[in-house]
Amino acid sequence: MIARMIQGVARATELCGPLPARSPGREESLMLFRQLEYFVAVARERHFARAAEACYVSQPALSAAIAKLERELNVTLINRGHNYEGLTPEGERLVVWAKRILAEQDAFKAEVAAVQSGITGTLRLGTDPTASTTLALPVAAFCAAHPLAKVQVRSRLSTKELHRLLREFELDAAIAHFAPDDQDSLQVVPLYEERYMLLVSGDQLMSQTHTMTWADAAQLPLALLTPDMRIRQLIDSVFADNGVVVNPQVETDSVASLYAHVGVGEWASIVPHTWLGAMPVIGRTRAVRLVDPDARAQVSVAIHAATPGSVAARAFVNAAKGLSLDEFFDQPLPTEHRVR
């Protein structure tokens, strides 16, 4: 495994020139990993002092390690003036390989630990707002199967940003809407299908209707998620198919904020039916099913397609797949929360 990682560095440096001819031992391999870690930290932080702090080393030690890496590769990786001025073209090429090599090193360590004592460490999980209210279900299944593992969640991310973080090995897994053109370099597994509801104050409805058309919903004052969110793009496309362009008065990247705006009685919003279990409708707020059309969208879990990849990510996918979430979300809500 270590030899394969080091070969990756050699491949990354084809345009930089060959590494010195030698057979690195264990100490040299560890130094290589440390150099790559420092280099990736500088690229991420865009600042030498912050990168050194993130790596728990002094700035001179970090700078010396990166300078040594540059000498070994015979290239300049970082443009330097008085401050960090970005990566050189060779640096941009190498940072991609460096992130992958470090991710594979972490995966190898996790694989060994999993054999010895089960999955440990932290699963880095990302979601968009749509999945943030349903995320607890697969997380609970994963933690029940692997009680020594921890989960760190980043929510309110766009699908584009989730894809980038997965590709750059800064997330282990993500749950979101993944269109076919989002799936490059990812392994994507469907989890459940969303349907859409109108959240609205009872004062804004003339009758106790059970359903509303999308065209009628467009006439209400709306609070929606921001345009960079995939669910908002799906909502806009349904309206467009009905010949309607919506101009919401309020836009937010927060699920809680949507509920708060609807709760004051001034706005309506459009949310997936899956949200109602985690964030029940209370007070004068009602949930009305949107029809004509009966729009639906697939929510999936994605991990990096590289093999063997993160053992925790693979375990999370297996835990999520075993939940039959479509059946779970089709169950009737408790009486006081039931959609009318």
C-alpha positions as CSV (number, residue, x, y, z in Angstrom):
1,M,0.0,0.0,0.0
2,I,2.7,2.5,1.0
3,A,4.7,1.6,-2.1
4,R,1.6,2.3,-4.3
5,M,1.1,5.7,-2.6
6,I,4.7,6.7,-3.3
7,Q,4.3,5.5,-6.9
8,G,1.4,8.0,-7.0
9,V,3.8,10.8,-6.2
10,A,6.1,9.7,-9.0
11,R,3.2,9.7,-11.5
12,A,2.2,13.2,-10.3
13,T,5.7,14.5,-11.0
14,E,6.0,13.4,-14.6
15,L,5.9,17.0,-15.7
16,C,8.2,18.0,-12.8
17,G,11.1,15.6,-13.4
18,P,12.0,12.4,-11.7
19,L,12.5,11.8,-8.0
20,P,16.1,11.0,-7.0
21,A,16.9,7.3,-7.5
22,R,16.6,5.6,-4.1
23,S,14.6,3.1,-2.2
24,P,12.8,5.0,0.6
25,G,12.7,3.3,4.0
26,R,10.1,3.6,6.6
27,E,11.5,6.9,8.0
28,E,11.7,8.4,4.5
29,S,8.1,7.3,3.8
30,L,6.9,9.0,6.9
31,M,8.8,12.2,6.0
32,L,7.1,12.1,2.5
33,F,3.7,11.8,4.1
34,R,4.5,14.7,6.4
35,Q,5.7,16.9,3.6
36,L,2.6,16.2,1.6
37,E,0.4,16.9,4.7
38,Y,2.1,20.3,5.1
39,F,1.8,21.1,1.4
40,V,-1.9,20.3,1.4
41,A,-2.4,22.4,4.5
42,V,-0.8,25.4,2.9
43,A,-2.9,25.0,-0.2
44,R,-6.1,24.7,1.9
45,E,-5.3,27.6,4.3
46,R,-3.6,29.8,1.7
47,H,-1.4,31.0,4.6
48,F,1.8,29.5,6.0
49,A,1.2,30.4,9.6
50,R,-2.3,29.1,9.6
51,A,-1.2,25.9,7.9
52,A,1.6,25.4,10.5
53,E,-1.0,25.9,13.3
54,A,-3.3,23.3,11.7
55,C,-0.5,20.8,11.5
56,Y,0.8,21.6,15.1
57,V,4.3,22.5,14.0
58,S,6.2,25.7,13.8
59,Q,6.1,27.8,10.7
60,P,9.9,27.4,10.0
61,A,9.6,23.6,10.3
62,L,6.6,23.5,7.9
63,S,8.4,25.8,5.4
64,A,11.6,23.8,5.6
65,A,9.7,20.5,4.9
66,I,7.9,22.0,1.8
67,A,11.2,23.5,0.6
68,K,12.8,20.0,0.9
69,L,9.9,18.5,-1.1
70,E,10.5,21.1,-3.8
71,R,14.2,20.3,-4.0
72,E,13.4,16.6,-4.2
73,L,11.0,17.1,-7.0
74,N,13.1,19.8,-8.6
75,V,10.2,22.2,-9.0
76,T,8.6,25.2,-7.4
77,L,5.2,24.3,-5.9
78,I,4.2,27.5,-4.2
79,N,4.5,31.1,-5.5
80,R,6.1,33.1,-2.7
81,G,6.4,36.8,-2.2
82,H,6.1,38.4,1.2
83,N,3.1,36.1,1.7
84,Y,1.5,33.0,0.1
85,E,0.7,33.9,-3.6
86,G,-0.9,30.6,-4.7
87,L,0.2,27.4,-6.2
88,T,2.3,27.0,-9.4
89,P,0.9,24.9,-12.2
90,E,3.0,22.0,-10.9
91,G,1.7,22.6,-7.4
92,E,-1.9,22.5,-8.6
93,R,-1.2,19.2,-10.2
94,L,0.6,17.7,-7.2
95,V,-2.0,18.8,-4.6
96,V,-4.6,16.6,-6.3
97,W,-2.4,13.6,-5.9
98,A,-1.3,14.6,-2.5
99,K,-4.9,14.7,-1.2
100,R,-5.5,11.3,-2.7
101,I,-2.3,9.8,-1.2
102,L,-3.1,11.1,2.2
103,A,-6.7,9.9,2.0
104,E,-5.4,6.4,1.0
105,Q,-3.0,6.4,3.9
106,D,-5.8,7.3,6.3
107,A,-8.0,4.6,4.7
108,F,-5.2,2.0,5.1
109,K,-4.8,2.9,8.8
110,A,-8.6,2.7,9.3
111,E,-8.7,-0.7,7.6
112,V,-6.1,-2.1,9.9
113,A,-7.8,-0.6,12.9
114,A,-11.2,-2.0,11.8
115,V,-9.7,-5.5,11.6
116,Q,-8.2,-5.2,15.1
117,S,-11.0,-3.4,17.0
118,G,-13.8,-2.4,14.6
119,I,-14.4,0.9,12.8
120,T,-13.1,3.9,14.8
121,G,-12.2,7.4,13.9
122,T,-14.5,10.1,12.5
123,L,-16.8,9.8,9.4
124,R,-16.9,13.2,7.7
125,L,-20.4,13.5,6.3
126,G,-21.9,16.3,4.2
127,T,-25.5,17.1,3.3
128,D,-27.6,19.6,1.6
129,P,-30.6,21.1,3.5
130,T,-33.0,18.5,2.0
131,A,-31.2,15.7,3.7
132,S,-30.4,17.5,6.9
133,T,-33.7,16.6,8.5
134,T,-33.5,12.9,7.6
135,L,-29.8,12.4,8.2
136,A,-30.2,11.1,11.7
137,L,-31.7,7.8,10.4
138,P,-28.6,6.5,8.5
139,V,-26.3,8.0,11.1
140,A,-28.1,6.1,13.9
141,A,-27.8,2.8,11.9
142,F,-24.1,3.4,11.2
143,C,-23.3,4.3,14.9
144,A,-25.3,1.3,16.1
145,A,-23.3,-1.0,13.9
146,H,-20.0,0.7,14.8
147,P,-20.2,2.2,18.3
148,L,-16.6,3.2,18.4
149,A,-17.0,5.5,15.4
150,K,-17.9,9.2,15.4
151,V,-19.7,11.3,12.8
152,Q,-19.0,14.9,11.9
153,V,-21.7,16.5,9.9
154,R,-21.5,19.5,7.6
155,S,-24.9,20.7,6.4
156,R,-26.3,23.5,4.3
157,L,-23.9,22.7,1.4
158,S,-24.8,22.9,-2.2
159,T,-24.6,19.7,-4.3
160,K,-21.7,21.3,-6.3
161,E,-19.8,21.9,-3.2
162,L,-20.5,18.4,-1.8
163,H,-19.2,16.9,-5.1
164,R,-16.0,19.0,-4.9
165,L,-15.3,18.1,-1.2
166,L,-15.8,14.4,-2.0
167,R,-13.5,14.5,-5.0
168,E,-10.8,16.3,-3.0
169,F,-11.2,13.8,-0.1
170,E,-12.3,16.4,2.4
171,L,-15.6,14.5,3.0
172,D,-16.0,10.7,3.3
173,A,-19.7,10.6,2.3
174,A,-22.5,12.9,1.3
175,I,-26.3,12.7,1.1
176,A,-28.0,14.9,-1.5
177,H,-29.7,15.1,-4.9
178,F,-27.1,13.9,-7.4
179,A,-27.9,14.3,-11.0
180,P,-26.2,12.2,-13.7
181,D,-23.6,14.9,-14.4
182,D,-22.8,15.2,-10.7
183,Q,-21.6,11.6,-10.5
184,D,-18.2,11.8,-12.1
185,S,-15.6,10.0,-9.9
186,L,-18.4,9.1,-7.3
187,Q,-20.2,5.9,-6.3
188,V,-23.8,7.0,-5.9
189,V,-26.4,4.8,-4.2
190,P,-30.1,5.8,-4.2
191,L,-31.7,6.1,-0.7
192,Y,-35.2,7.4,-1.0
193,E,-37.6,9.5,-3.1
194,E,-38.9,12.9,-2.1
195,R,-42.4,14.3,-2.8
196,Y,-43.2,18.0,-2.2
197,M,-45.5,19.7,0.2
198,L,-46.6,23.3,0.6
199,L,-46.2,24.7,4.1
200,V,-48.6,27.5,4.6
201,S,-50.6,29.3,7.4
202,G,-54.2,28.2,7.5
203,D,-55.1,31.9,7.3
204,Q,-53.8,32.0,3.7
205,L,-56.1,29.3,2.5
206,M,-59.7,29.9,1.7
207,S,-60.8,26.3,2.4
208,Q,-59.6,23.1,4.1
209,T,-58.1,21.9,0.9
210,H,-56.0,18.7,0.9
211,T,-54.0,19.5,-2.2
212,M,-52.9,22.5,-4.2
213,T,-51.5,22.8,-7.7
214,W,-48.0,24.2,-8.3
215,A,-49.5,27.0,-10.4
216,D,-51.7,28.1,-7.4
217,A,-48.8,27.8,-5.0
218,A,-46.8,30.2,-7.2
219,Q,-49.4,33.0,-6.4
220,L,-48.5,32.9,-2.6
221,P,-45.7,34.9,-1.0
222,L,-42.9,32.4,-0.9
223,A,-39.9,31.8,1.3
224,L,-37.5,29.3,-0.4
225,L,-34.0,27.9,-0.2
226,T,-31.3,29.8,-2.1
227,P,-30.8,29.1,-5.9
228,D,-27.5,27.3,-5.4
229,M,-29.3,24.5,-3.6
230,R,-30.4,21.5,-5.7
231,I,-33.9,21.3,-4.2
232,R,-34.5,25.0,-5.2
233,Q,-33.4,24.2,-8.7
234,L,-35.8,21.3,-8.8
235,I,-38.6,23.5,-7.5
236,D,-37.8,26.2,-10.1
237,S,-37.9,23.6,-12.9
238,V,-41.3,22.3,-11.9
239,F,-42.7,25.9,-11.8
240,A,-41.0,26.5,-15.2
241,D,-42.6,23.4,-16.7
242,N,-46.0,25.0,-15.7
243,G,-45.1,28.2,-17.4
244,V,-44.5,30.0,-14.1
245,V,-41.4,31.9,-12.9
246,V,-41.3,32.4,-9.1
247,N,-39.7,35.3,-7.4
248,P,-39.6,34.5,-3.7
249,Q,-39.6,37.4,-1.3
250,V,-37.3,35.5,1.2
251,E,-34.4,33.2,0.3
252,T,-32.4,31.3,2.9
253,D,-29.9,28.4,3.3
254,S,-31.5,27.3,6.6
255,V,-34.3,24.8,7.0
256,A,-35.1,26.2,10.4
257,S,-35.4,29.7,8.9
258,L,-37.9,28.5,6.4
259,Y,-40.1,27.0,9.2
260,A,-39.8,30.2,11.2
261,H,-40.9,32.4,8.3
262,V,-43.9,30.2,7.6
263,G,-44.7,30.1,11.3
264,V,-45.3,33.9,11.5
265,G,-48.1,33.5,8.9
266,E,-46.7,35.8,6.2
267,W,-45.1,33.3,3.9
268,A,-45.5,29.9,2.4
269,S,-42.7,27.5,1.5
270,I,-42.2,24.2,-0.4
271,V,-40.5,21.3,1.4
272,P,-40.1,17.6,0.9
273,H,-42.6,15.3,2.7
274,T,-39.7,13.7,4.5
275,W,-39.1,16.8,6.6
276,L,-42.5,16.5,8.4
277,G,-41.4,13.6,10.6
278,A,-38.4,15.5,12.0
279,M,-40.0,19.0,11.9
280,P,-43.7,18.6,12.6
281,V,-46.3,21.1,11.6
282,I,-47.7,23.0,14.6
283,G,-50.0,25.9,15.4
284,R,-51.8,27.4,12.4
285,T,-49.3,26.0,9.9
286,R,-50.6,23.4,7.5
287,A,-48.9,21.0,5.1
288,V,-50.7,20.6,1.8
289,R,-49.7,18.1,-0.9
290,L,-48.6,19.7,-4.2
291,V,-50.1,18.2,-7.3
292,D,-50.3,18.7,-11.1
293,P,-47.6,17.6,-11.4
294,D,-46.8,15.0,-8.7
295,A,-43.1,16.0,-8.7
296,R,-40.5,13.7,-7.1
297,A,-36.8,13.6,-6.8
298,Q,-34.2,11.0,-5.8
299,V,-32.0,11.5,-2.8
300,S,-28.8,9.4,-2.7
301,V,-25.6,8.8,-0.7
302,A,-22.3,9.2,-2.5
303,I,-18.7,8.3,-1.7
304,H,-15.5,8.6,-3.7
305,A,-15.3,5.9,-6.3
306,A,-11.6,5.3,-5.7
307,T,-10.8,1.8,-4.3
308,P,-10.4,0.6,-1.7
309,G,-11.5,4.0,-0.3
310,S,-12.6,4.8,3.2
311,V,-13.7,1.8,5.3
312,A,-16.0,4.1,7.3
313,A,-17.6,5.5,4.1
314,R,-18.3,2.0,2.8
315,A,-19.8,1.0,6.1
316,F,-22.0,4.1,6.2
317,V,-23.3,3.3,2.7
318,N,-24.1,-0.3,3.8
319,A,-25.9,0.9,6.9
320,A,-27.9,3.5,4.9
321,K,-28.9,1.0,2.2
322,G,-30.4,-1.4,4.7
323,L,-33.0,1.0,6.0
324,S,-35.7,0.9,3.3
325,L,-36.2,4.6,3.8
326,D,-39.0,4.9,1.1
327,E,-41.1,2.5,3.2
328,F,-40.3,4.4,6.4
329,F,-41.3,7.8,5.0
330,D,-44.5,6.4,3.6
331,Q,-45.7,5.4,7.0
332,P,-48.5,7.6,8.4
333,L,-47.4,10.5,10.6
334,P,-48.8,10.7,14.2
335,T,-52.3,12.2,14.2
336,E,-51.3,15.6,15.5
337,H,-48.7,15.9,12.7
338,R,-50.6,14.3,9.9
339,V,-50.8,16.0,6.5
340,R,-54.3,16.9,5.6
